[in-house]
C-alpha cells in the first residue's frame, strides 16, 4: 500500500520539474504517436551504446575502472566496521531520516520518470518530454546493468550472514545473494545525474544528489548492503547517468572525468566523489 510520504514524493518531484522546466508549447495530438516511436528508438539506441561503450574506453577510462574496482575491494576491509556502526545507531529519530530508500530507487522512481515523460508528451513541452525520456533511459539501463552484475558476482547481503566475503554467483531467484552493487544506489545516482544536469542551478543539483546520497546511506542503515556495495553502485550509476546525458547531447562520454576513491582517517571511513 502506498503511504502518504511515497505518494507526495512522486507528485512533488513531478511538479517541481514541471514548474521549473515547462516551456510554452502546445501539444499536437497528431504528432504524439510519431514522437513516442522516435523516443522509443532513441532509448534503444542509448541502451545499445551503453553496453558497447567499454569497447571504446581509453587508457584513462580503464585506469578509472581499475581504481573503482580497487576502491571497492579496499572497502571490503571496512565493511564490517561500518555495518556495526550503522546498526548501533538505530533510533526512532534516525529511522525517520534514513528512509529515503522506501520511495526513491524503486518502483516509485519508475512512476516518476514515466510520469514526467507523459506530462511532456501530452502537454507538448519538449523539455519535459526529453527530461522524462532521459531519466527513464537512465532508470532502465542502470537497472539492467545492476541486475547483470548482481547475478554474476553473487555477493551475500549483510542481513543474511556476518561475512562480507561470501559469494554465490548466479542465484537468479535468491535475493540474499544480490548485494553487489546496490541496485537502489545505482538507479538513484543514474536518475539524479540526469535530473541534476538539466538545470545549471546549485540548489537543483544539491537536491538530486542529496536525495541519492540519502538513499545510499539508508541502504546501509537498513542492513541491506555493505558500504562497498554502495561505493560501486554510486560509480556505476553516475557513469550511466552521465553517459545518457552526453549521448543525448551528442558528446563523447569519458568515465575518466569521474574521480571516486575511498576515504580513511583515524576516526572516519567512507568515500569521496569528484566530477
C-alpha positions as CSV (number, residue, x, y, z in Angstrom):
1,X,0.0,0.0,0.0
2,X,1.3,3.4,-1.0
3,X,1.8,5.6,2.0
4,X,1.5,9.4,2.1
5,X,5.2,10.1,2.1
6,X,5.8,8.0,-1.0
7,X,2.9,9.5,-2.9
8,X,3.9,13.1,-2.2
9,X,7.5,12.5,-3.1
10,X,6.4,11.4,-6.6
11,X,3.9,14.2,-7.0
12,X,6.2,17.0,-5.7
13,X,9.0,15.8,-7.8
14,X,6.9,16.0,-11.0
15,X,5.5,19.4,-10.1
16,X,9.0,20.8,-9.3
17,X,10.2,19.7,-12.7
18,X,7.1,20.8,-14.4
19,X,7.1,24.3,-13.0
20,X,10.8,24.9,-13.4
21,X,11.4,23.5,-16.9
22,X,8.0,23.9,-18.6
23,X,8.1,25.6,-21.9
24,X,5.3,27.4,-23.7
25,X,4.4,24.6,-26.1
26,X,1.1,23.3,-27.3
27,X,0.5,19.6,-27.8
28,X,-0.3,18.4,-31.3
29,X,-2.2,15.1,-30.9
30,X,-1.2,14.1,-34.5
31,X,2.5,14.2,-33.7
32,X,2.2,12.2,-30.4
33,X,2.5,8.7,-31.9
34,X,5.4,9.8,-34.1
35,X,7.2,11.4,-31.1
36,X,6.6,8.3,-29.0
37,X,8.0,5.9,-31.7
38,X,11.0,8.2,-32.1
39,X,11.6,8.3,-28.3
40,X,11.5,4.5,-28.0
41,X,14.0,4.3,-30.9
42,X,16.2,6.8,-29.1
43,X,16.0,4.8,-25.8
44,X,17.0,1.6,-27.7
45,X,20.0,3.4,-29.3
46,X,21.2,4.7,-25.9
47,X,20.9,1.3,-24.4
48,X,22.9,-0.4,-27.1
49,X,25.5,2.4,-27.0
50,X,25.9,2.0,-23.2
51,X,26.6,-1.7,-23.4
52,X,29.1,-1.1,-26.3
53,X,30.8,1.7,-24.5
54,X,33.5,-0.4,-22.8
55,X,34.8,-1.3,-26.3
56,X,35.6,2.4,-26.8
57,X,37.3,3.0,-23.4
58,X,40.5,5.0,-23.5
59,X,43.5,4.1,-21.3
60,X,42.4,6.7,-18.8
61,X,38.9,5.2,-18.7
62,X,40.3,1.8,-17.9
63,X,42.5,3.3,-15.2
64,X,39.4,4.8,-13.7
65,X,37.6,1.4,-13.8
66,X,40.6,-0.1,-12.1
67,X,40.6,2.5,-9.4
68,X,36.8,1.9,-8.8
69,X,37.3,-1.8,-8.6
70,X,40.3,-1.4,-6.3
71,X,38.4,1.1,-4.1
72,X,35.5,-1.4,-3.8
73,X,37.9,-4.2,-2.8
74,X,39.6,-1.9,-0.3
75,X,36.3,-1.0,1.3
76,X,35.8,-4.7,2.0
77,X,38.2,-4.3,4.9
78,X,35.9,-1.6,6.4
79,X,32.5,-3.2,5.6
80,X,32.1,-4.9,9.0
81,X,33.0,-1.8,11.0
82,X,30.7,0.4,9.0
83,X,27.8,-2.1,9.4
84,X,28.5,-2.3,13.2
85,X,28.4,1.5,13.5
86,X,25.1,1.7,11.5
87,X,23.3,-1.0,13.5
88,X,24.5,0.5,16.8
89,X,22.9,3.9,15.9
90,X,19.3,2.8,15.2
91,X,17.0,5.2,16.9
92,X,13.4,6.4,16.3
93,X,14.8,9.7,15.1
94,X,17.3,8.1,12.7
95,X,14.5,5.7,11.5
96,X,12.7,8.8,10.2
97,X,15.7,10.2,8.5
98,X,17.1,7.2,6.8
99,X,14.0,6.1,5.0
100,X,14.7,7.5,1.5
101,X,15.1,4.0,0.1
102,X,11.4,3.4,0.7
103,X,10.4,5.8,-2.0
104,X,13.4,6.6,-4.2
105,X,15.3,3.9,-6.2
106,X,12.4,1.5,-6.6
107,X,9.1,1.3,-8.5
108,X,8.1,4.8,-7.4
109,X,11.1,6.2,-9.3
110,X,9.7,4.5,-12.4
111,X,6.4,6.2,-11.8
112,X,8.2,9.5,-11.5
113,X,10.3,9.2,-14.7
114,X,7.5,7.8,-16.9
115,X,5.0,10.3,-15.4
116,X,7.4,13.1,-16.3
117,X,7.7,11.8,-19.8
118,X,3.9,11.5,-20.1
119,X,3.4,15.1,-19.0
120,X,5.9,16.4,-21.6
121,X,4.5,14.2,-24.4
122,X,0.8,15.2,-23.9
123,X,1.4,18.8,-22.9
124,X,3.7,19.5,-25.9
125,X,6.6,20.5,-23.8
126,X,9.7,19.1,-25.5
127,X,11.9,20.0,-22.5
128,X,9.8,18.0,-20.0
129,X,9.4,15.1,-22.5
130,X,13.1,14.8,-23.1
131,X,13.9,15.1,-19.4
132,X,11.4,12.3,-18.6
133,X,12.7,10.2,-21.5
134,X,16.4,10.5,-20.4
135,X,15.6,9.9,-16.8
136,X,13.6,6.8,-17.9
137,X,16.5,5.7,-20.0
138,X,18.9,6.0,-17.0
139,X,16.5,4.1,-14.8
140,X,16.1,1.2,-17.2
141,X,19.7,0.9,-18.2
142,X,21.1,1.2,-14.7
143,X,18.6,-1.5,-13.6
144,X,19.7,-3.9,-16.4
145,X,23.4,-3.3,-15.7
146,X,23.0,-3.8,-12.0
147,X,20.9,-6.9,-12.4
148,X,23.6,-8.5,-14.6
149,X,26.4,-7.5,-12.2
150,X,24.5,-8.8,-9.2
151,X,23.9,-12.2,-10.9
152,X,27.5,-12.6,-11.9
153,X,29.0,-11.5,-8.6
154,X,26.5,-13.1,-6.2
155,X,27.6,-11.4,-3.0
156,X,25.7,-12.2,0.1
157,X,23.8,-9.3,1.8
158,X,24.8,-8.3,5.3
159,X,21.5,-9.4,6.9
160,X,22.0,-12.9,5.5
161,X,25.3,-13.5,7.1
162,X,28.2,-11.9,9.0
163,X,31.0,-12.4,6.4
164,X,31.4,-9.7,3.8
165,X,33.5,-12.2,1.7
166,X,30.8,-14.8,0.9
167,X,29.8,-15.1,-2.7
168,X,27.4,-17.5,-4.5
169,X,27.0,-16.4,-8.2
170,X,24.1,-16.9,-10.5
171,X,21.4,-17.0,-7.8
172,X,18.6,-15.8,-10.1
173,X,15.7,-16.1,-7.6
174,X,17.6,-15.7,-4.3
175,X,17.7,-12.0,-3.4
176,X,20.1,-12.8,-0.4
177,X,22.9,-13.2,-2.9
178,X,22.4,-10.0,-4.9
179,X,24.2,-7.4,-2.8
180,X,27.0,-6.1,-5.1
181,X,26.4,-3.5,-6.4
182,X,23.5,-1.8,-4.6
183,X,20.6,-1.6,-7.1
184,X,18.9,1.3,-5.3
185,X,22.1,3.3,-5.2
186,X,22.9,2.6,-8.9
187,X,19.4,3.7,-10.0
188,X,19.2,6.8,-7.9
189,X,22.6,8.1,-8.9
190,X,21.8,7.4,-12.6
191,X,18.5,9.2,-12.5
192,X,19.7,12.0,-10.2
193,X,22.7,12.7,-12.6
194,X,20.3,13.1,-15.5
195,X,17.9,15.3,-13.4
196,X,20.8,17.4,-12.0
197,X,22.3,18.1,-15.4
198,X,19.2,19.6,-16.8
199,X,19.5,22.8,-14.8
200,X,22.6,24.8,-14.0
201,X,21.4,25.6,-10.5
202,X,23.3,24.6,-7.3
203,X,20.1,24.1,-5.3
204,X,18.6,21.9,-8.0
205,X,21.7,19.8,-8.3
206,X,22.1,19.6,-4.5
207,X,18.5,18.3,-4.1
208,X,19.0,15.4,-6.5
209,X,22.5,14.4,-5.4
210,X,21.5,14.9,-1.8
211,X,18.5,12.6,-2.3
212,X,20.7,10.0,-4.0
213,X,23.2,10.1,-1.1
214,X,20.5,9.7,1.5
215,X,19.2,6.6,-0.4
216,X,22.8,5.1,-0.3
217,X,23.1,5.8,3.4
218,X,19.6,4.3,4.1
219,X,20.6,1.0,2.4
220,X,23.5,0.7,4.8
221,X,21.3,1.8,7.8
222,X,18.7,-0.9,6.9
223,X,21.4,-3.6,6.7
224,X,20.5,-4.3,3.1
225,X,24.0,-3.5,1.8
226,X,27.7,-3.3,2.7
227,X,29.4,0.0,2.2
228,X,31.4,-1.4,-0.7
229,X,28.1,-2.3,-2.4
230,X,27.2,1.4,-2.2
231,X,30.6,2.6,-3.4
232,X,30.3,0.5,-6.6
233,X,26.7,1.4,-7.1
234,X,27.4,5.1,-6.9
235,X,30.2,4.9,-9.5
236,X,28.2,2.8,-11.9
237,X,25.0,4.9,-11.5
238,X,26.8,8.2,-12.0
239,X,28.6,6.9,-15.1
240,X,25.4,5.6,-16.7
241,X,23.5,8.9,-15.9
242,X,26.4,10.9,-17.4
243,X,26.6,8.7,-20.5
244,X,22.8,9.1,-21.1
245,X,23.2,12.9,-20.8
246,X,26.2,13.1,-23.0
247,X,24.8,10.7,-25.6
248,X,21.7,12.8,-26.0
249,X,23.7,16.0,-26.3
250,X,25.9,14.4,-29.0
251,X,29.0,14.4,-26.8
252,X,31.6,11.7,-26.1
253,X,31.4,10.4,-22.6
254,X,34.5,9.5,-20.6
255,X,34.4,7.9,-17.2
256,X,37.9,9.2,-16.5
257,X,36.2,12.5,-15.6
258,X,34.8,10.7,-12.5
259,X,37.2,10.7,-9.6
260,X,35.9,8.4,-6.9
261,X,38.0,6.9,-4.0
262,X,37.7,5.5,-0.5
263,X,38.4,7.9,2.4
264,X,40.1,6.9,5.6
265,X,41.1,8.8,8.7
266,X,41.8,8.0,12.3
267,X,38.1,8.1,13.2
268,X,36.3,8.0,9.9
269,X,35.9,5.9,6.9
270,X,33.9,6.5,3.7
271,X,34.4,7.6,0.1
272,X,34.7,10.8,-1.8
273,X,33.5,11.7,-5.3
274,X,34.7,14.4,-7.6
275,X,33.2,15.0,-11.0
